[in-house]
Amino acid sequence: ASGAQLYLSTEKTLTRKIYEILLALKIENALSKEQILEIYMNQIFLGHRAYGFAAACEVYFGKPIQEITIAEAAMLAGLPKAPSAYNPINNPRRATIRQQYIIERMLENGYITEEQRDAAKAQKLRLRPVNETPSHAEFVTEAARQLIYNQYGDEAYTRGLNVYLTLKAEEQNVAYRALRRGILNFERRQVYRGPEAYADLP
């Protein structure tokens, strides 16, 4: 039912499971395996807000998908299993181990030659520089998501929309720090209100 996951919300209910099965059957009858794989590869989450392999090529390597090398492709191919664990930015060592394994598998399955395998393993990847001082744009991003969702509904996640936002990073960070400082100061002036909730531990 993996194909169905592309079209349904994340609500976990028995009804949703039934819909998953029905939708998966409908997708399999309407689309070829190659078409299903293409949809999946265009929408799967690959870390750092990248959905789909084309977006991941831009995010991690700053280049279009047509220009990536075997070594870069192998690095990206390791992401679907665990986008955070095999992320070359957050976990370069683990990502490289996974990448080397995938390169070997590509050779074993006849997709590359031994010469290509050796060159790919030796290639030093150049990742796109990560902004060291990211803007705290969480609220802006969420506001944009809500606007798009209000207009398109669930299709907002499946239509392949590109949403562009512009903001001044310096002003955004100043506003974030001012708000955070104000909330912390407010909390310090209050009488302790007790815990938010209790949890029964085994």
C-alpha positions as CSV (number, residue, x, y, z in Angstrom):
1,A,0.0,0.0,0.0
2,S,3.0,2.3,-0.4
3,G,1.5,4.0,-3.4
4,A,-1.6,4.8,-1.4
5,Q,0.5,6.7,1.2
6,L,1.1,9.4,-1.4
7,Y,-2.6,10.3,-1.6
8,L,-3.9,9.9,2.0
9,S,-3.5,11.9,5.1
10,T,-1.5,10.4,8.1
11,E,-4.5,9.6,10.1
12,K,-4.1,6.2,11.7
13,T,-7.4,4.4,11.8
14,L,-8.9,1.1,10.6
15,T,-10.9,3.0,8.1
16,R,-7.8,4.6,6.7
17,K,-6.2,1.1,6.4
18,I,-9.1,-0.1,4.4
19,Y,-8.9,3.0,2.1
20,E,-5.2,2.3,1.7
21,I,-5.9,-1.2,0.4
22,L,-8.6,-0.1,-1.9
23,L,-6.6,2.9,-3.2
24,A,-3.5,0.7,-3.7
25,L,-5.6,-1.8,-5.8
26,K,-7.0,1.1,-7.8
27,I,-3.6,2.6,-8.4
28,E,-2.1,-0.8,-9.5
29,N,-5.0,-1.3,-11.9
30,A,-4.7,2.2,-13.4
31,L,-0.9,2.7,-13.5
32,S,2.1,0.6,-14.5
33,K,4.8,-0.3,-12.0
34,E,7.1,2.2,-13.7
35,Q,4.5,5.0,-13.3
36,I,3.9,4.1,-9.6
37,L,7.7,4.2,-9.0
38,E,8.0,7.5,-10.8
39,I,5.3,9.1,-8.6
40,Y,6.9,7.7,-5.5
41,M,10.3,9.0,-6.5
42,N,8.9,12.4,-7.2
43,Q,7.2,12.7,-3.8
44,I,9.2,10.7,-1.2
45,F,10.7,12.7,1.7
46,L,14.5,12.8,1.5
47,G,15.4,15.1,4.3
48,H,16.1,18.8,4.6
49,R,12.6,19.7,3.2
50,A,13.4,17.8,-0.1
51,Y,10.5,15.9,-1.5
52,G,11.5,13.8,-4.5
53,F,14.9,13.1,-6.0
54,A,15.0,16.1,-8.3
55,A,14.5,18.4,-5.3
56,A,17.2,16.4,-3.3
57,C,19.7,16.9,-6.1
58,E,19.3,20.7,-5.7
59,V,19.3,20.6,-1.9
60,Y,22.3,18.4,-1.4
61,F,24.4,19.1,-4.5
62,G,23.0,22.3,-6.0
63,K,22.6,20.8,-9.5
64,P,19.7,19.3,-11.6
65,I,19.1,15.6,-11.5
66,Q,20.4,15.2,-15.1
67,E,23.9,16.3,-14.0
68,I,24.5,14.1,-10.9
69,T,27.3,11.5,-10.9
70,I,27.1,7.8,-10.0
71,A,28.6,8.6,-6.6
72,E,26.0,11.3,-6.0
73,A,23.1,9.1,-7.2
74,A,24.2,6.4,-4.8
75,M,24.3,8.8,-1.9
76,L,20.7,9.9,-2.7
77,A,19.6,6.3,-3.1
78,G,20.5,5.6,0.5
79,L,18.1,8.3,1.8
80,P,14.7,6.7,1.5
81,K,15.5,4.0,4.0
82,A,16.2,6.6,6.7
83,P,16.5,10.3,5.6
84,S,17.9,11.4,8.9
85,A,20.2,8.4,9.7
86,Y,21.8,8.4,6.2
87,N,21.8,12.2,5.6
88,P,25.2,13.3,4.2
89,I,24.8,16.7,6.0
90,N,23.9,15.4,9.4
91,N,25.6,12.0,9.4
92,P,28.3,12.0,6.7
93,R,30.1,8.9,8.0
94,R,27.0,6.7,8.1
95,A,25.8,8.2,4.8
96,T,29.1,7.3,3.1
97,I,29.0,3.7,4.4
98,R,25.5,3.4,2.9
99,Q,26.6,5.0,-0.3
100,Q,29.6,2.6,-0.7
101,Y,27.3,-0.3,-0.2
102,I,24.9,0.9,-2.8
103,I,27.7,1.4,-5.3
104,E,28.7,-2.2,-4.8
105,R,25.1,-3.3,-5.3
106,M,24.9,-1.3,-8.6
107,L,27.9,-3.3,-9.8
108,E,26.5,-6.6,-8.7
109,N,23.2,-5.9,-10.5
110,G,25.0,-4.9,-13.7
111,Y,24.1,-1.2,-13.7
112,I,27.8,0.0,-13.7
113,T,31.2,-1.4,-14.7
114,E,34.1,-2.1,-12.3
115,E,35.8,1.0,-13.6
116,Q,32.7,3.1,-12.9
117,R,32.5,1.5,-9.4
118,D,36.1,2.4,-8.6
119,A,35.7,6.0,-9.8
120,A,32.5,6.4,-7.9
121,K,34.0,5.1,-4.7
122,A,37.0,7.4,-5.1
123,Q,34.9,10.5,-5.9
124,K,34.9,13.1,-3.1
125,L,31.4,14.6,-2.9
126,R,30.9,18.3,-2.8
127,L,27.7,19.1,-0.8
128,R,25.9,22.3,-1.3
129,P,26.9,24.7,1.6
130,V,24.4,24.7,4.4
131,N,23.4,28.1,5.8
132,E,25.1,28.3,9.2
133,T,22.6,30.9,10.5
134,P,19.2,29.7,9.3
135,S,16.3,32.0,9.7
136,H,13.6,31.1,12.1
137,A,10.9,31.0,9.5
138,E,8.8,28.2,11.0
139,F,5.8,30.4,11.5
140,V,6.0,31.9,8.0
141,T,6.4,28.5,6.5
142,E,3.4,27.1,8.5
143,A,1.3,30.1,7.5
144,A,2.1,29.5,3.9
145,R,1.2,25.8,4.2
146,Q,-2.1,26.6,5.8
147,L,-3.0,29.1,3.0
148,I,-2.1,26.5,0.3
149,Y,-4.0,23.8,2.1
150,N,-7.1,26.0,2.5
151,Q,-7.0,26.6,-1.2
152,Y,-6.2,23.1,-2.5
153,G,-7.1,20.7,0.4
154,D,-5.3,17.4,0.4
155,E,-4.2,18.0,-3.2
156,A,-1.8,20.5,-1.8
157,Y,0.5,17.5,-1.1
158,T,0.1,15.7,-4.4
159,R,0.0,18.4,-7.1
160,G,3.7,19.1,-7.1
161,L,3.2,22.7,-6.2
162,N,6.3,25.0,-5.7
163,V,5.7,27.7,-3.1
164,Y,8.2,30.5,-2.9
165,L,8.5,32.8,0.1
166,T,10.7,35.9,0.6
167,L,11.7,37.3,3.9
168,K,14.6,39.3,5.4
169,A,16.6,36.8,7.4
170,E,18.1,39.4,9.7
171,E,14.7,40.9,10.6
172,Q,13.1,37.5,11.0
173,N,15.8,36.5,13.5
174,V,15.5,39.7,15.4
175,A,11.7,39.2,15.7
176,Y,12.2,35.6,16.8
177,R,14.7,36.5,19.6
178,A,12.5,39.4,20.8
179,L,9.4,37.1,21.0
180,R,11.4,34.3,22.7
181,R,12.8,36.8,25.2
182,G,9.4,38.3,25.9
183,I,7.8,34.9,26.5
184,L,10.6,33.8,28.9
185,N,10.4,37.1,30.8
186,F,6.6,36.7,31.1
187,E,7.0,33.2,32.4
188,R,9.5,34.2,35.0
189,R,7.0,36.8,36.4
190,Q,4.3,34.2,36.9
191,V,3.5,32.0,39.9
192,Y,4.6,28.4,39.3
193,R,1.5,26.8,37.8
194,G,2.5,23.2,38.3
195,P,3.3,20.6,35.7
196,E,1.5,20.5,32.4
197,A,0.5,16.8,32.8
198,Y,1.4,13.6,34.5
199,A,2.7,10.4,33.0
200,D,2.4,6.9,34.5
201,L,5.7,5.1,34.1
202,P,6.1,1.3,34.2
